[in-house]
Amino acid sequence: MSDQTTPEAAEAVETTLTLEAPEGMGTFDSEGRYIPRQIIEDDLAGESLDEAYTASMVQVEDGQIVEGTVVKVDRDEVLLDIGYKSEGVIPARELSIRNDVDPSEIVTLGEKLEALVLTKEDKEGRLVLSKKRAQYERAWGTIEKIKEDEGVVSGPVIEVVKGGLIIDIGLRGFLPASLVELRRVRDLAPYVGRTLEAKIIELDKNRNNVVLSRRAWLEETQKEQRDDFLANLKPGEVRRGVVSSVVNFGAFVDLGGMDGLVHVSELSWKHVDHPGSVVAVGDEIDVQVLEVDLDRERISLSLKATQQDPWQEFASAHQVNELVYGRVTKLVPFGSFVQVGDGIEGLVHISEMSAHHVDLPEQVVTPGEELWVKIIDLDLQRRRISLSIKQAAEGGIVAAEYQEHFGEHAYDDEGNYIGGAESTEAQQAWAEYYAEHGDEGMIPAAESAEEAPVASETVAEEAVADEAPAAE
């Protein structure tokens, strides 16, 4: 630089030198001397660089809930950046309370979420996290508050298990099958995917046990409707309903607002071994209201009350001293039961089996055997019929339905059997008897058992033990 340089020129040179200093370097003074940039003061305070680096990272402990960003989604795991020295790994099984999930369906890249630290360093040196357990911990506080306030939880049904459903309420809530609806549901599969509301009836964090009841929620929300329905339901009226379920002790019928029970004893006038033999789920039936219990909200129904009473029908069509044809259904020490109508059984006391003394009923008849018997007593109120084989052998008026079946030509004006051109095996047996003995004859006990036609199949039904006094 020349001594003749003017002050203005020197200032321009200084400015140029300052502006042209490389980035990150110092500067030049007016005389062109280099001025280094200031070095930041060493503030490690005696720590090593590694220690300082570690101290700058997020500190975690087992069981701690941390927040991070999803940086990678694989088929079997997710990586979460929580600001730790390495990304945390969330195994697929720790992503959701649902089983066998696809990670890509649960989380997305860039999503921020919470996770619980399972272990700071596994055998491979990885930080292992769990999204579902963080969700579980957060949910428990909420669930406990809802239970305390007697509130309602809501969530989708994610699985059908033995005995009920699993609902996602932030944790796995168990809804027993008996508490899904107001009545028990047989097929639970259609509920999967549906969002249900339920009350919490049991909560045990130590056992990880949450039991729910949708029925309790339905009972609360539908109480006013049920009260109105019950108030308008009167005993004696007939309602049409749909069989909603069949159980060992009867059948439940949906009346359009509530279910009523038809006890097995009210399903039929006949003996019923199992309700399923009379009705099936989905059947539309007419039932009579027997009783309405407002306090317990229970409705008792009857199916047989809407049907003709076979005992009343039999009593209207028959009278004492008539001959009817029947089938031996059961032998008992004091006689035998004979079915003489659809669902109608009468007792032949051992004293009415033969003209001579009989020690055991099997000496005269066998189960399944068909034969003529005479009605000697008909008690509609007690539903008991006393029959006689011995007196049938003496002859008498045959019941009208048998006269119509065999043809009027087979009977005289008084209804006594006289035979016909076409006859059954039973008729032939009677015809042979009358031809040999006449109307006043009697069939010996041994012969009566041989001459009576035998049915092609045996029908065995339960007999009431106290039928014995009826014959006596």
VENZI-V747958 format. One record per residue. N is the residue number from 0. RES is the residue in one letter. SS is DSSP state (a for helix, b for strand, c for the rest). Layout:
# VENZI-V747958
{{N RES SS} {N RES SS}}
This chain:
# VENZI-V747958
{{0 M c} {1 S c} {2 D c} {3 Q c} {4 T c} {5 T c} {6 P a} {7 E a} {8 A a} {9 A a} {10 E a} {11 A a} {12 V a} {13 E a} {14 T a} {15 T a} {16 L a} {17 T a} {18 L a} {19 E c} {20 A c} {21 P c} {22 E c} {23 G c} {24 M c} {25 G c} {26 T b} {27 F b} {28 D c} {29 S c} {30 E c} {31 G c} {32 R c} {33 Y b} {34 I b} {35 P c} {36 R c} {37 Q c} {38 I c} {39 I c} {40 E c} {41 D c} {42 D c} {43 L c} {44 A c} {45 G c} {46 E c} {47 S c} {48 L a} {49 D a} {50 E a} {51 A a} {52 Y a} {53 T a} {54 A a} {55 S c} {56 M c} {57 V c} {58 Q c} {59 V c} {60 E c} {61 D c} {62 G c} {63 Q c} {64 I b} {65 V b} {66 E b} {67 G b} {68 T b} {69 V b} {70 V b} {71 K b} {72 V b} {73 D c} {74 R c} {75 D c} {76 E b} {77 V b} {78 L b} {79 L b} {80 D b} {81 I c} {82 G c} {83 Y c} {84 K c} {85 S c} {86 E c} {87 G b} {88 V b} {89 I b} {90 P b} {91 A a} {92 R a} {93 E a} {94 L c} {95 S c} {96 I c} {97 R c} {98 N c} {99 D c} {100 V c} {101 D c} {102 P a} {103 S a} {104 E a} {105 I a} {106 V c} {107 T c} {108 L c} {109 G c} {110 E c} {111 K b} {112 L b} {113 E b} {114 A b} {115 L b} {116 V b} {117 L b} {118 T b} {119 K c} {120 E c} {121 D c} {122 K c} {123 E c} {124 G c} {125 R c} {126 L b} {127 V b} {128 L b} {129 S b} {130 K a} {131 K a} {132 R a} {133 A a} {134 Q a} {135 Y a} {136 E a} {137 R a} {138 A a} {139 W a} {140 G a} {141 T a} {142 I a} {143 E a} {144 K a} {145 I a} {146 K a} {147 E a} {148 D c} {149 E c} {150 G c} {151 V b} {152 V b} {153 S b} {154 G b} {155 P b} {156 V b} {157 I b} {158 E b} {159 V b} {160 V b} {161 K c} {162 G c} {163 G b} {164 L b} {165 I b} {166 I b} {167 D b} {168 I c} {169 G c} {170 L c} {171 R b} {172 G b} {173 F b} {174 L b} {175 P b} {176 A a} {177 S a} {178 L a} {179 V c} {180 E c} {181 L c} {182 R c} {183 R c} {184 V c} {185 R c} {186 D c} {187 L c} {188 A a} {189 P a} {190 Y a} {191 V c} {192 G c} {193 R c} {194 T b} {195 L b} {196 E b} {197 A b} {198 K b} {199 I b} {200 I b} {201 E b} {202 L b} {203 D b} {204 K c} {205 N c} {206 R c} {207 N c} {208 N b} {209 V b} {210 V b} {211 L b} {212 S b} {213 R a} {214 R a} {215 A a} {216 W a} {217 L a} {218 E a} {219 E a} {220 T a} {221 Q c} {222 K a} {223 E a} {224 Q a} {225 R a} {226 D a} {227 D a} {228 F a} {229 L a} {230 A a} {231 N c} {232 L c} {233 K c} {234 P c} {235 G c} {236 E c} {237 V b} {238 R b} {239 R b} {240 G b} {241 V b} {242 V b} {243 S b} {244 S b} {245 V b} {246 V b} {247 N c} {248 F c} {249 G b} {250 A b} {251 F b} {252 V b} {253 D b} {254 L c} {255 G c} {256 G c} {257 M c} {258 D b} {259 G b} {260 L b} {261 V b} {262 H b} {263 V a} {264 S a} {265 E a} {266 L c} {267 S c} {268 W c} {269 K c} {270 H c} {271 V c} {272 D c} {273 H c} {274 P a} {275 G a} {276 S a} {277 V c} {278 V c} {279 A c} {280 V c} {281 G c} {282 D c} {283 E b} {284 I b} {285 D b} {286 V b} {287 Q b} {288 V b} {289 L b} {290 E b} {291 V b} {292 D b} {293 L c} {294 D c} {295 R c} {296 E c} {297 R b} {298 I b} {299 S b} {300 L b} {301 S b} {302 L c} {303 K a} {304 A a} {305 T a} {306 Q c} {307 Q c} {308 D c} {309 P a} {310 W a} {311 Q a} {312 E a} {313 F a} {314 A a} {315 S a} {316 A a} {317 H c} {318 Q c} {319 V c} {320 N c} {321 E b} {322 L b} {323 V b} {324 Y b} {325 G b} {326 R b} {327 V b} {328 T b} {329 K b} {330 L b} {331 V b} {332 P c} {333 F c} {334 G b} {335 S b} {336 F b} {337 V b} {338 Q b} {339 V b} {340 G b} {341 D c} {342 G c} {343 I b} {344 E b} {345 G b} {346 L b} {347 V b} {348 H b} {349 I a} {350 S a} {351 E a} {352 M c} {353 S c} {354 A c} {355 H c} {356 H c} {357 V c} {358 D c} {359 L c} {360 P a} {361 E a} {362 Q a} {363 V c} {364 V c} {365 T c} {366 P c} {367 G c} {368 E b} {369 E b} {370 L b} {371 W b} {372 V b} {373 K b} {374 I b} {375 I b} {376 D b} {377 L b} {378 D b} {379 L c} {380 Q c} {381 R c} {382 R c} {383 R b} {384 I b} {385 S b} {386 L b} {387 S b} {388 I a} {389 K a} {390 Q a} {391 A a} {392 A c} {393 E c} {394 G c} {395 G c} {396 I b} {397 V b} {398 A c} {399 A a} {400 E a} {401 Y a} {402 Q a} {403 E a} {404 H a} {405 F a} {406 G c} {407 E a} {408 H a} {409 A a} {410 Y b} {411 D c} {412 D c} {413 E c} {414 G c} {415 N c} {416 Y b} {417 I c} {418 G c} {419 G c} {420 A c} {421 E c} {422 S c} {423 T c} {424 E a} {425 A a} {426 Q a} {427 Q a} {428 A a} {429 W a} {430 A a} {431 E a} {432 Y a} {433 Y a} {434 A a} {435 E a} {436 H a} {437 G c} {438 D c} {439 E c} {440 G c} {441 M c} {442 I c} {443 P c} {444 A a} {445 A a} {446 E a} {447 S a} {448 A a} {449 E a} {450 E a} {451 A c} {452 P c} {453 V b} {454 A c} {455 S c} {456 E c} {457 T c} {458 V c} {459 A c} {460 E c} {461 E c} {462 A c} {463 V c} {464 A a} {465 D a} {466 E a} {467 A a} {468 P a} {469 A a} {470 A a} {471 E c}}
